[in-house]
Structures are given as structure tokens and as C-alpha cells.
Amino acid sequence: FESVLRTLQLSATTVVYATSIAAGGSSFDPSPEYPMNATNLPGLCAVKLNVKSSDTSSYNMGILLPEKPHWNGRLMITGNGGFGGGINYPDMGEYTHYGFAAVSTDTGHLSDIEDGSWALNNPEGIIDWSYRALHGSVELAKQIVPAYYRDNKTTLPPIEYSYYTGCATGGRQGLRLLQLYPHDFDGVLVGDAAWQTTHLQSWSTWVPLQNYPPESSYHVPQTLFSSLTAQMTKICDSQDGVTDSIVLEPANCRIDYTTLLCSSPSASQDACVTTPQFVTLQKMFSPYTVNGTIIFQGLPFGADPSILASGANSIGYGYFQNFVYNDTSYNFTSYTDDDFLAAVRTNPGRATAHDFDISSFKDSGGKIIMYHGYADPLIPAGSSIEYVKHTLSAMDLEEAQLSSFLRLFLIPGMNHCVSSAPTQPGAPWYIAAASQIAGIAGRLVGVSNVTHSVPEYMDAKHDSVLALMRWVEEGVPPDELIATKFANETAPVVESQRTLCPWPRVARSMGDLKCQKAWRFVESNLPS
């Protein structure tokens, strides 16, 4: 492999390792962000490079190169999560089974997804995390991969297509790169995107403060939040036309909060609140506003507020400690709206993906599939809807025009990137997207007994990667996706499936809930 690099004469790039892995083998370089190795790999070459990005920073990138007869002529780049740093070998390994040369970066540091301490007084490292390491990895991969697959009898084989997939921070990374570097990717698959960095981190700091301190009269304990979520899920489920313990359209659900007061004759005493707690509950499901302007969307009904509201959240206050103020004494209890304004002014690393006019990406033929779990308790689904609306406005497009290159799929009952929400355990969610096999850093469990795609359903209806490829390469847009729920989250036994529609349409049942053909599309009444 080093001979390949010598022919390219790449500067500021060194080989950490380049080794063959036999079919059935595993990766061997775990990190705090990705503590699990990729297993049951096809035969391939595993490469790790270190790249100097500034006088004070560098990043590592990994490439998994399938054996030459099995390369499909395409790149798949995959993203990261939270503040984490690590090469995403689990997702990379999945994509090699499709035939992709798979690429990932540690974004310049090693850390768990909740640990932002590496950013303290480290502006160059923040830029690497924001976009530079990923873009640099794409540029290098586009040089290295063709050179690797060249033999003595041929010229450099072209990379036919370059794709990207990521969720949460990975979703933000993909959107940010197509804004800054519209020719990096031909197709982008992004889920539960954390694109509003300054706003999201402010909201994530503000939320637990509304439920603090624990001894206050308005504090809602974690167990009560979970009981209330179950009760609200039940109420919303009864309004969507099908009783299946899944909230189909949280934005269209109407809840009379007074029925949740313990003083109400109709209240369940196991899932009710006092009048002071009632105010806290309403805040969780309402937008966070500053001076009358919506800063971030509230949680949708069916999402459990206890994940963020039950205590200090390092994803929130850590951003102000290490990115905004460079002051580790900062405490979430001191948060005010001025902190949000300071975050917006500095926008550390230019991470926020708010350059909504992506005409260059569109004009080059690029396609975007966005998706979002409707029960995500960490990044409300309304944030993705807001991104789409901002794009419509910035590009002065009608929805029909936008759908020619961007489609958003909302997944009822899906948690953060993977799995069914605890109060909606039967919700189909698996679409073979980022992290959905490996799970998220031991916190959320993916699907087991799967190497890639959707067993028994390896087609563009069920597999979002194949849907994106079909759209980019054949010009066939995804008019629907079908989410799958495996029994015990283990393939291949399917428990249920559900048709998903591009926003603003939704799928309503017309018969057997477990038959994906028994759905029809209708326009959603989501508020504008």
C-alpha cells in the first residue's frame, strides 16, 4: 500500500497501518466512540492514515478496501456521533458487504460521544470535527482508492459515485459538507441530523434547567416522565385511526393537558402531575424561544423527556465549557438566553449547517434522503422539518421542486437513529441506515444477525442505501420506504413493517397493520 502512496506523492500524510483482513475476520482498532470491532468482514485491505490539518492539529482516517474483484466502483463515507472521535469501523464494515470502498475519520481526536473536553482551547481541532477532517478524508480517498485498484495493464479506474451516510452529528456532517463542498458526494443519506449546533446545544442545556433542582415543587422525576410518556402515547395513538401503540403523527395529536393533572377526575394517578409540574411538562413539548423567536423545536408527543430533563447533560453544558467559553467552571445552572446568543455569535468551527441554498449540489445532480425518528428524545424531529422548510425558502422552491433532489422520511416510533422508543416497542424502524446494525456506543442497540441491508428484503424499497443509489444512478426517486421491525431485534424473523412517505405525506392504515401494502398516502396537516 505504501507504494501506492508514493506514486501519489501525498504531503502531510503518513501510514499508521495497512494490513489484509481475511474473509470472516474483524477490525482491530476500537475507540471510545466505537468500542466494538466490525466483524464477519469480507476479504479486504484495512488502511489507517494520519493527516496533518494545521500546525497544531491532525486527524486519522480509515479506508476499508474490498478485494479487487468485489469493489463496486463506489465510495461510501460514513460519519460520527455527538462530540465523539473514532474511526467508524462498524459502519464501514457493513458497507464493504455492498462492495463499497468505505471511509471514515476520527475527526482529529479520540473521545466518547458525550465528551467534548478535547475542544478546550483547541480551535483547529474544532474545525477538524466540524468539517475539515471529513472533507480531507473524502479528497484523499478519491485519490487513493483508484490508485489502489489500478493494475499494470490499466489506467486509473474511475470512482463512479461517491456516497455519504451518517446520523445525528453524522447527519450534520453530511449536510455541512454538501453545503461547503457540493462535489464531495453524489448522494447523501442523513438521519436525525444535529444540523443546528448552536441552537441544539443551547436547547440541550436549557431543558434540564427547567426541571432543576430536584427538590423543587415543579420537578418531574424520571420515572414519572416515563409514565407520562406512556400515557401521552396512548392518547395520541387513539387519535391516528389505528390502535397499535405507535404515534403516527405527533404533530397532529391534541392533548388536553388538564386531564394529566392529578386533580382531574379522569387522570391516572400513576401518570399525573401537580400544577407546578404541569408547567414543566408543557415546557418539554413546547419550542424554546428567545425574545419571542423559536430557537429550537420542542419534543414531539411520544418522545420521553427524561433522557435530557433528569440531570445535567454534557452534550449541552460541555459545548459551552469547551467550545464557546473555554471555561470548565461553566455550569448548566447558570445558563441564560445570553449563552445562546454567545454561541450564535461565535459558531465554533462553523459547524452549524445553515447555508441552505444548495443549488450547486442540486445542479450537479446530487440527491439527499433525510430521515428522522419521530420519537427521538435527543433531537426533536421538528428540527429536520425546519431544515427542509429553510431550504425551500432559501432556494425559492415549491415542495414538488424540492422533492426532485431532497426527501425527508419521518419514522413513527423510532428512537434516536436506531431502535423503537420504549413506549412504542412495536414500531418498525430499520431501514439499513447509519448505526442501525451496530447501535450507538453501547447506549442504543441495533439489529443483530445482519451483515448489511435488510435480510429477505434487499431492495430499494426496504434498504435506504439502495434507495439512494437507485435515485442517483437510475433517476428513480424513493416515493416510499418500508421500515422493518425484526422480532427481538434479530434478523431474519420479521415482526412487522410499515410504509414511510416523504414529508409532508404520511401513510395511513387501510387494513392489516403488518402488511406494508395496506397503506395509502395522504397529505399531513403538520403546522407551518
Backbone torsions as a table, in degrees:
resi	resn	phi	psi	omega
1	PHE	NA	-37.4	-178.8
2	GLU	-62.2	-28.7	176.1
3	SER	-66.0	-33.3	175.7
4	VAL	-62.1	-45.4	179.8
5	LEU	-64.1	-37.8	-179.9
6	ARG	-62.3	-37.5	179.2
7	THR	-67.1	-27.5	-179.5
8	LEU	-85.6	-20.9	179.2
9	GLN	54.2	51.2	179.7
10	LEU	-78.7	132.8	178.7
11	SER	-90.9	155.5	174.5
12	ALA	59.1	24.7	-178.1
13	THR	-129.6	126.4	177.6
14	THR	-126.2	151.0	179.7
15	VAL	-86.4	122.6	173.6
16	VAL	-83.2	-46.6	170.7
17	TYR	-159.8	156.6	172.6
18	ALA	-147.4	113.4	-172.7
19	THR	-145.4	151.5	177.2
20	SER	-85.3	142.7	173.5
21	ILE	-121.9	123.7	-178.1
22	ALA	-71.9	156.1	177.0
23	ALA	-54.6	133.8	-176.9
24	GLY	90.9	-6.1	-178.0
25	GLY	-82.3	-173.6	-174.8
26	SER	-133.2	157.9	169.1
27	SER	-71.3	168.1	-170.6
28	PHE	-141.9	21.6	-172.0
29	ASP	-132.0	65.1	-178.7
30	PRO	-70.3	167.0	-179.1
31	SER	-143.9	168.7	176.4
32	PRO	-57.2	-35.1	-179.9
33	GLU	-75.6	-36.6	-178.1
34	TYR	-127.1	78.6	-174.6
35	PRO	-72.7	-13.2	-179.4
36	MET	-98.4	139.8	174.3
37	ASN	-79.8	154.4	169.8
38	ALA	-74.9	132.6	-176.1
39	THR	-119.0	166.9	176.6
40	ASN	52.6	46.0	-178.6
41	LEU	-75.6	154.7	166.9
42	PRO	-73.6	167.5	176.2
43	GLY	-61.5	131.7	-175.7
44	LEU	-162.1	172.8	172.4
45	CYS	-107.6	125.9	179.5
46	ALA	-103.8	125.8	-175.0
47	VAL	-126.4	137.3	172.4
48	LYS	-127.6	129.6	-179.0
49	LEU	-122.1	148.5	170.7
50	ASN	-109.8	131.8	-174.8
51	VAL	-125.0	125.0	177.3
52	LYS	-78.1	125.2	-175.3
53	SER	-107.6	-18.0	175.8
54	SER	-162.3	-177.7	179.0
55	ASP	-65.3	-21.6	-175.3
56	THR	-121.9	7.6	-174.9
57	SER	-144.5	156.7	172.7
58	SER	-153.7	166.0	176.7
59	TYR	-138.0	158.4	173.3
60	ASN	-103.5	147.0	173.4
61	MET	-133.3	148.0	178.1
62	GLY	-117.5	146.1	174.3
63	ILE	-132.9	129.6	171.2
64	LEU	-107.9	119.3	-173.2
65	LEU	-112.5	105.2	178.2
66	PRO	-58.2	156.5	176.6
67	GLU	-56.0	145.5	-168.0
68	LYS	-51.0	-42.9	-179.3
69	PRO	-65.5	-17.1	-173.5
70	HIS	-104.5	-2.8	177.1
71	TRP	-71.6	134.0	-177.3
72	ASN	-92.3	8.9	178.0
73	GLY	80.6	13.2	-173.9
74	ARG	-130.1	156.0	172.2
75	LEU	-103.5	143.8	167.7
76	MET	-128.0	115.6	177.3
77	ILE	-102.0	137.6	-178.1
78	THR	-127.0	151.9	-170.0
79	GLY	-100.2	-163.7	-172.2
80	ASN	-121.4	-167.9	-179.1
81	GLY	-141.1	143.1	175.5
82	GLY	54.8	-139.4	174.5
83	PHE	-91.7	8.1	-170.9
84	GLY	-65.1	156.1	175.0
85	GLY	-134.6	123.9	179.1
86	GLY	172.2	150.3	176.4
87	ILE	-77.1	130.3	-171.7
88	ASN	-83.8	68.9	-179.2
89	TYR	-64.6	-35.1	179.3
90	PRO	-57.5	-47.6	178.8
91	ASP	-71.1	-38.3	177.7
92	MET	-57.6	-44.0	179.8
93	GLY	-60.9	-39.1	177.4
94	GLU	-58.7	-44.6	-173.6
95	TYR	-73.8	-22.9	176.0
96	THR	-66.1	-24.3	177.5
97	HIS	-68.9	-23.4	173.1
98	TYR	-77.7	-19.3	-174.8
99	GLY	107.4	0.0	179.5
100	PHE	-69.8	146.7	157.0
101	ALA	-79.0	118.8	-169.4
102	ALA	-105.4	141.0	-171.9
103	VAL	-133.8	142.3	174.2
104	SER	-154.4	160.4	176.9
105	THR	-130.0	153.9	174.2
106	ASP	-85.7	3.8	-179.5
107	THR	58.8	18.7	172.0
108	GLY	99.3	7.5	180.0
109	HIS	-161.6	169.5	173.7
110	LEU	-118.7	122.3	176.5
111	SER	-166.7	162.3	172.1
112	ASP	-72.3	164.7	-174.5
113	ILE	-65.1	-23.5	-178.7
114	GLU	-96.3	-1.6	-173.4
115	ASP	-101.2	105.9	177.8
116	GLY	-104.5	15.2	-175.5
117	SER	-63.3	-25.1	179.1
118	TRP	-62.5	-21.4	-175.6
119	ALA	-82.8	-10.6	-176.5
120	LEU	-59.5	121.2	-179.3
121	ASN	50.8	38.5	-175.2
122	ASN	-133.1	64.8	-175.5
123	PRO	-61.8	-35.3	179.0
124	GLU	-69.2	-36.5	176.4
125	GLY	-64.9	-35.4	177.7
126	ILE	-66.0	-39.4	177.2
127	ILE	-63.3	-41.5	176.9
128	ASP	-58.6	-46.6	179.6
129	TRP	-63.5	-38.0	-174.7
130	SER	-66.2	-50.7	-175.2
131	TYR	-160.7	-26.6	-168.4
132	ARG	-66.9	-42.4	-178.8
133	ALA	-64.8	-39.5	-179.8
134	LEU	-68.4	-46.6	179.3
135	HIS	-62.4	-42.6	178.0
136	GLY	-61.5	-37.2	178.6
137	SER	-66.3	-38.7	178.0
138	VAL	-63.1	-47.8	-178.6
139	GLU	-60.1	-44.7	-179.9
140	LEU	-66.6	-42.7	-179.3
141	ALA	-60.6	-36.2	-179.5
142	LYS	-68.9	-17.5	173.5
143	GLN	-92.3	-42.5	-172.5
144	ILE	-73.3	-44.4	-173.5
145	VAL	-61.9	-48.3	177.6
146	PRO	-61.3	-38.2	179.6
147	ALA	-64.4	-36.8	179.8
148	TYR	-65.3	-40.4	-175.3
149	TYR	-86.1	-3.6	177.2
150	ARG	-72.6	143.8	169.9
151	ASP	-118.8	-178.9	-173.4
152	ASN	-68.2	-14.7	-174.0
153	LYS	-101.8	-6.3	-173.8
154	THR	-129.1	160.4	169.8
155	THR	-79.1	178.4	-179.7
156	LEU	-60.6	124.8	176.3
157	PRO	-71.0	139.5	-178.9
158	PRO	-75.6	150.0	166.5
159	ILE	-82.3	113.8	-174.2
160	GLU	-68.4	-44.0	-178.0
161	TYR	-147.8	149.9	177.1
162	SER	-121.1	124.9	-176.7
163	TYR	-121.1	162.3	178.2
164	TYR	-139.5	144.2	172.6
165	THR	-145.5	139.9	178.9
166	GLY	-170.9	160.9	-179.5
167	CYS	-132.5	148.8	-179.6
168	ALA	64.2	-117.3	173.3
169	THR	-58.0	-36.4	175.5
170	GLY	-60.1	-34.6	175.1
171	GLY	-66.4	-42.7	177.1
172	ARG	-61.1	-44.3	-178.8
173	GLN	-57.2	-44.6	-178.5
174	GLY	-64.3	-44.5	179.3
175	LEU	-65.9	-38.6	-178.7
176	ARG	-66.1	-41.4	-178.5
177	LEU	-67.8	-39.5	-179.6
178	LEU	-69.1	-22.5	174.5
179	GLN	-75.9	-44.6	-176.2
180	LEU	-84.0	-35.0	-174.8
181	TYR	-133.4	76.8	-170.5
182	PRO	-64.3	-10.6	-179.6
183	HIS	-102.4	5.6	178.0
184	ASP	-66.6	-40.0	-173.2
185	PHE	-128.8	148.1	170.7
186	ASP	-90.5	-29.0	-179.8
187	GLY	-148.1	142.7	-175.5
188	VAL	-131.1	130.7	177.9
189	LEU	-119.1	107.7	-173.1
190	VAL	-127.6	136.5	-178.4
191	GLY	-121.4	146.9	173.3
192	ASP	41.5	48.7	-167.3
193	ALA	-65.1	129.4	176.9
194	ALA	-88.5	51.5	-169.0
195	TRP	-73.1	-25.9	-177.9
196	GLN	-92.7	66.2	-170.5
197	THR	-52.9	-52.6	-177.3
198	THR	-62.8	-37.8	-178.3
199	HIS	-77.8	-43.9	-178.2
200	LEU	-63.0	-45.8	-178.1
201	GLN	-67.7	-32.0	175.7
202	SER	-67.1	-46.4	177.9
203	TRP	-60.7	-40.2	-178.9
204	SER	-67.2	-21.9	174.8
205	THR	-86.5	-37.5	-178.2
206	TRP	-68.8	-39.3	-174.0
207	VAL	-57.5	-55.7	-178.2
208	PRO	-64.2	-25.8	179.1
209	LEU	-65.7	-29.2	179.4
210	GLN	-70.6	-15.0	-177.7
211	ASN	-115.7	21.8	-174.7
212	TYR	-121.0	144.4	2.3
213	PRO	-86.5	167.1	-176.4
214	PRO	-61.1	-26.9	-178.0
215	GLU	-86.4	0.4	-179.1
216	SER	-72.5	158.4	-179.0
217	SER	-69.6	-23.1	-177.0
218	TYR	-94.1	-0.2	-179.0
219	HIS	-69.7	132.8	176.5
220	VAL	-107.2	115.2	-179.7
221	PRO	-63.5	156.8	-177.2
222	GLN	-58.1	-43.7	-178.3
223	THR	-64.8	-34.8	178.8
224	LEU	-70.4	-39.5	175.8
225	PHE	-56.2	-44.0	-179.1
226	SER	-63.9	-40.3	178.3
227	SER	-66.8	-39.7	178.7
228	LEU	-66.0	-39.4	177.8
229	THR	-60.6	-42.5	178.2
230	ALA	-63.0	-40.7	179.9
231	GLN	-67.3	-42.4	-179.7
232	MET	-68.7	-36.1	175.0
233	THR	-60.3	-43.0	179.5
234	LYS	-62.0	-42.3	179.8
235	ILE	-64.1	-46.5	-178.1
236	CYS	-68.1	-37.2	179.1
237	ASP	-60.5	-34.2	-178.4
238	SER	-72.4	-11.8	-176.3
239	GLN	-100.7	-9.5	-172.2
240	ASP	-97.9	8.5	173.6
241	GLY	95.2	-14.8	-179.6
242	VAL	-139.1	125.9	177.5
243	THR	-90.0	99.9	-176.9
244	ASP	-140.0	14.3	-179.0
245	SER	63.4	24.9	177.7
246	ILE	-128.5	133.3	177.6
247	VAL	-88.5	108.1	-176.1
248	LEU	-72.6	-46.8	-176.1
249	GLU	-132.8	82.8	-179.6
250	PRO	-55.6	-36.0	-177.2
251	ALA	-67.4	-22.2	179.7
252	ASN	-96.8	-2.5	179.6
253	CYS	-76.3	139.6	177.3
254	ARG	-118.9	120.2	-179.2
255	ILE	-118.1	126.5	172.4
256	ASP	-82.6	99.1	-174.8
257	TYR	-57.7	-29.5	-177.2
258	THR	-62.5	-22.7	177.6
259	THR	-73.2	-10.8	177.3
260	LEU	-94.4	-3.2	175.6
261	LEU	-73.5	136.8	-179.3
262	CYS	-61.7	-22.6	178.7
263	SER	-78.8	-9.4	179.9
264	SER	-78.3	134.7	179.9
265	PRO	-60.6	-26.2	-177.0
266	SER	-91.8	-1.9	-175.1
267	ALA	-73.2	143.9	169.7
268	SER	-81.2	122.2	-175.1
269	GLN	-68.1	-12.5	175.8
270	ASP	-88.7	-11.3	-177.6
271	ALA	-144.4	65.5	-179.8
272	CYS	-142.1	164.4	-175.9
273	VAL	-129.4	156.9	171.2
274	THR	-78.4	172.9	-179.6
275	THR	-61.2	-44.6	176.5
276	PRO	-63.6	-39.0	178.0
277	GLN	-66.6	-29.7	178.5
278	PHE	-57.9	-41.1	179.4
279	VAL	-63.8	-42.5	178.8
280	THR	-62.6	-44.4	-179.2
281	LEU	-59.5	-44.7	179.7
282	GLN	-61.3	-37.2	179.9
283	LYS	-61.9	-35.3	-177.3
284	MET	-63.7	-33.3	-174.3
285	PHE	-106.0	15.2	178.1
286	SER	-119.0	153.5	179.0
287	PRO	-62.9	149.5	170.7
288	TYR	-84.0	124.0	-176.3
289	THR	-121.0	151.2	173.3
290	VAL	-131.0	121.1	-178.7
291	ASN	53.4	38.8	176.7
292	GLY	82.0	-0.4	179.8
293	THR	-102.9	133.3	178.1
294	ILE	-69.7	122.1	179.2
295	ILE	-94.8	-40.5	179.2
296	PHE	-154.0	145.1	-177.0
297	GLN	-69.9	148.2	175.5
298	GLY	-78.2	171.8	178.7
299	LEU	-66.4	144.8	172.5
300	PRO	-79.2	153.1	175.3
301	PHE	-59.3	135.3	-176.4
302	GLY	106.2	-18.3	174.3
303	ALA	-89.1	142.7	-174.7
304	ASP	-92.8	113.9	-178.5
305	PRO	-66.7	-17.1	-172.5
306	SER	-63.1	-23.8	-178.3
307	ILE	-60.4	-41.8	-179.6
308	LEU	-99.6	-30.8	-167.5
309	ALA	-88.4	-3.1	-172.6
310	SER	-92.9	-0.8	178.3
311	GLY	173.8	175.4	-179.7
312	ALA	-56.5	137.9	-174.6
313	ASN	-118.9	112.5	-174.9
314	SER	-67.1	-22.4	174.4
315	ILE	-63.4	-28.5	178.5
316	GLY	-88.5	-69.5	-173.9
317	TYR	-66.2	-27.9	178.3
318	GLY	-62.8	-29.0	177.5
319	TYR	-64.5	-42.0	180.0
320	PHE	-74.2	-36.0	177.5
321	GLN	-62.0	-48.9	-165.2
322	ASN	-106.0	-23.9	-177.6
323	PHE	-103.0	-44.4	-171.5
324	VAL	-90.6	-51.8	-171.0
325	TYR	-105.2	-16.0	-173.5
326	ASN	51.3	50.8	-175.6
327	ASP	-145.2	103.9	-175.8
328	THR	-74.1	-6.9	177.5
329	SER	-83.5	-8.1	179.0
330	TYR	-60.0	135.1	-177.3
331	ASN	-125.8	142.4	-176.1
332	PHE	-60.8	-23.7	-178.7
333	THR	-69.5	-14.7	179.1
334	SER	-94.2	1.4	-175.2
335	TYR	-60.9	135.0	171.6
336	THR	-136.3	172.9	178.0
337	ASP	-61.1	-24.9	177.4
338	ASP	-62.9	-30.2	177.6
339	ASP	-66.6	-40.2	174.9
340	PHE	-60.0	-45.4	-178.8
341	LEU	-63.0	-36.0	177.3
342	ALA	-66.7	-39.2	178.1
343	ALA	-62.9	-42.3	179.9
344	VAL	-65.1	-40.0	-179.6
345	ARG	-63.2	-41.1	-175.4
346	THR	-88.2	-35.6	-177.9
347	ASN	39.0	66.0	-172.8
348	PRO	-51.7	128.3	178.0
349	GLY	70.0	6.6	-175.3
350	ARG	52.7	43.3	-173.6
351	ALA	-76.7	-32.3	-175.7
352	THR	-63.2	127.9	-175.8
353	ALA	-90.2	72.4	-173.8
354	HIS	-116.4	18.2	172.5
355	ASP	-90.7	84.9	-164.9
356	PHE	-77.6	-19.6	178.4
357	ASP	-80.0	99.0	-177.0
358	ILE	-109.1	42.1	-178.4
359	SER	-59.8	-37.2	-179.0
360	SER	-63.4	-41.8	177.7
361	PHE	-64.6	-45.1	179.0
362	LYS	-61.0	-46.7	-174.9
363	ASP	-67.8	-22.6	177.3
364	SER	-83.7	0.3	179.5
365	GLY	93.2	7.5	-178.2
366	GLY	-65.3	148.5	179.6
367	LYS	-128.2	147.0	-179.8
368	ILE	-129.4	125.1	166.3
369	ILE	-109.4	116.7	172.5
370	MET	-104.0	150.1	173.4
371	TYR	-145.5	158.7	-178.7
372	HIS	-154.8	132.6	174.2
373	GLY	-69.5	123.7	-176.6
374	TYR	-71.0	-12.8	177.8
375	ALA	-111.2	19.5	179.0
376	ASP	-62.0	119.4	-179.1
377	PRO	-90.0	-4.4	-177.0
378	LEU	-104.1	-35.1	177.5
379	ILE	-134.3	99.9	-176.9
380	PRO	-56.0	142.1	-177.1
381	ALA	-60.7	-25.9	177.9
382	GLY	-58.7	-22.8	178.5
383	SER	-65.7	-39.5	178.1
384	SER	-69.8	-37.8	175.5
385	ILE	-61.3	-40.3	178.8
386	GLU	-63.1	-40.4	177.9
387	TYR	-59.5	-45.0	179.8
388	VAL	-62.0	-43.6	-179.2
389	LYS	-65.3	-40.1	176.7
390	HIS	-62.3	-39.7	179.6
391	THR	-65.4	-42.6	176.4
392	LEU	-56.1	-46.1	-177.2
393	SER	-68.5	-46.5	-176.2
394	ALA	-63.9	-33.4	-177.7
395	MET	-98.7	1.3	178.5
396	ASP	52.7	54.6	-176.4
397	LEU	-116.1	155.3	166.3
398	GLU	-86.2	160.8	-178.6
399	GLU	-58.1	-37.3	-179.6
400	ALA	-64.5	-34.7	178.3
401	GLN	-71.6	-41.0	179.6
402	LEU	-62.2	-37.6	-176.2
403	SER	-68.6	-7.8	176.3
404	SER	-74.4	-14.2	179.0
405	PHE	-143.3	-8.9	178.8
406	LEU	-140.2	128.9	175.7
407	ARG	-136.5	136.2	-179.6
408	LEU	-111.9	129.1	177.6
409	PHE	-115.4	121.1	175.3
410	LEU	-94.1	132.2	-173.4
411	ILE	-110.2	103.0	-178.4
412	PRO	-57.8	132.5	174.2
413	GLY	80.2	-0.7	-179.8
414	MET	-83.7	139.7	178.1
415	ASN	-75.7	-155.7	-179.5
416	HIS	-77.6	100.5	177.0
417	CYS	73.2	-38.3	-176.7
418	VAL	-140.1	162.1	168.7
419	SER	71.4	161.4	175.1
420	SER	-83.1	145.4	176.4
421	ALA	-63.3	147.7	-177.2
422	PRO	-55.2	-34.7	-179.5
423	THR	-89.0	-1.6	178.2
424	GLN	-131.7	57.4	-168.5
425	PRO	-65.0	-17.2	-179.3
426	GLY	-94.7	6.4	-174.4
427	ALA	-72.2	124.5	173.0
428	PRO	-67.9	135.0	-174.1
429	TRP	-140.8	-18.5	-169.9
430	TYR	-81.5	121.2	177.3
431	ILE	-129.1	21.3	179.3
432	ALA	60.9	38.1	-179.5
433	ALA	-97.3	-177.7	-174.7
434	ALA	-55.5	134.9	176.3
435	SER	67.5	1.6	-172.9
436	GLN	-78.8	-12.8	171.6
437	ILE	-95.0	-50.8	-174.8
438	ALA	-75.8	-24.8	-173.1
439	GLY	82.6	-171.0	-175.0
440	ILE	-122.0	101.6	169.5
441	ALA	45.6	36.9	178.5
442	GLY	77.1	-0.4	-177.5
443	ARG	-92.1	-42.0	178.8
444	LEU	-123.9	134.2	-172.7
445	VAL	-92.2	136.2	177.3
446	GLY	-91.1	-148.3	-179.0
447	VAL	-104.0	135.4	179.2
448	SER	-101.2	164.6	178.4
449	ASN	67.2	32.2	179.1
450	VAL	-134.9	132.8	172.5
451	THR	-91.3	-36.2	-179.3
452	HIS	-171.5	167.8	175.4
453	SER	56.7	-154.6	-177.1
454	VAL	-122.1	104.6	-178.3
455	PRO	-51.3	134.6	-178.0
456	GLU	74.0	-8.8	-178.7
457	TYR	-138.3	51.0	-177.1
458	MET	-83.9	74.2	-179.2
459	ASP	-145.9	172.3	-173.9
460	ALA	-73.1	-9.1	174.6
461	LYS	-78.2	-37.8	-172.7
462	HIS	-102.8	-24.2	-174.4
463	ASP	-109.1	114.2	-175.8
464	SER	-68.2	-28.1	176.1
465	VAL	-65.5	-47.2	178.4
466	LEU	-66.2	-32.8	177.2
467	ALA	-64.1	-42.1	178.7
468	LEU	-65.6	-43.5	179.0
469	MET	-61.7	-42.1	-179.8
470	ARG	-63.8	-38.9	179.9
471	TRP	-66.3	-47.4	-177.6
472	VAL	-67.6	-45.0	-168.5
473	GLU	-93.0	-26.0	-178.4
474	GLU	-116.4	-7.0	179.9
475	GLY	74.1	20.7	-179.5
476	VAL	-103.8	106.9	-177.5
477	PRO	-73.0	153.4	177.8
478	PRO	-80.2	101.2	177.0
479	ASP	-76.2	-15.5	175.5
480	GLU	-160.5	156.2	167.3
481	LEU	-125.6	153.7	179.1
482	ILE	-118.5	114.8	178.5
483	ALA	-84.5	144.3	-176.0
484	THR	-118.7	142.3	171.7
485	LYS	-117.9	113.5	177.1
486	PHE	-85.7	144.0	178.1
487	ALA	-60.6	127.1	-178.7
488	ASN	56.8	26.3	-179.1
489	GLU	53.8	35.4	-178.7
490	THR	-132.7	120.8	177.8
491	ALA	-73.2	155.4	10.3
492	PRO	-104.7	4.1	-175.5
493	VAL	-73.0	117.9	-177.9
494	VAL	-89.8	126.8	176.6
495	GLU	-85.9	-43.2	179.7
496	SER	-164.6	163.9	175.7
497	GLN	-140.4	157.5	-177.0
498	ARG	-147.3	134.4	176.8
499	THR	-77.5	135.9	176.7
500	LEU	-112.9	142.0	-179.1
501	CYS	-113.7	152.2	172.6
502	PRO	-66.1	134.0	176.2
503	TRP	-56.6	139.5	12.4
504	PRO	-96.8	18.4	179.0
505	ARG	-86.4	156.5	176.6
506	VAL	-132.9	160.6	178.1
507	ALA	-103.2	127.5	177.2
508	ARG	-113.0	147.4	-177.5
509	SER	-71.2	141.9	172.2
510	MET	-126.6	19.6	-177.8
511	GLY	169.0	-136.7	-176.3
512	ASP	-60.4	120.5	-177.4
513	LEU	-64.2	-22.9	-176.5
514	LYS	-93.9	8.2	178.3
515	CYS	-111.2	112.5	-175.4
516	GLN	-65.0	-16.6	179.6
517	LYS	-81.6	-8.2	-175.5
518	ALA	-94.6	42.6	179.4
519	TRP	-132.0	151.0	174.8
520	ARG	-130.3	153.8	-178.3
521	PHE	-89.5	138.2	172.4
522	VAL	-137.3	158.6	177.3
523	GLU	-73.9	136.0	177.3
524	SER	-78.2	154.4	176.4
525	ASN	-103.2	33.3	-179.8
526	LEU	-58.6	138.1	-179.4
527	PRO	-66.6	147.3	178.7
528	SER	-86.1	NA	NA
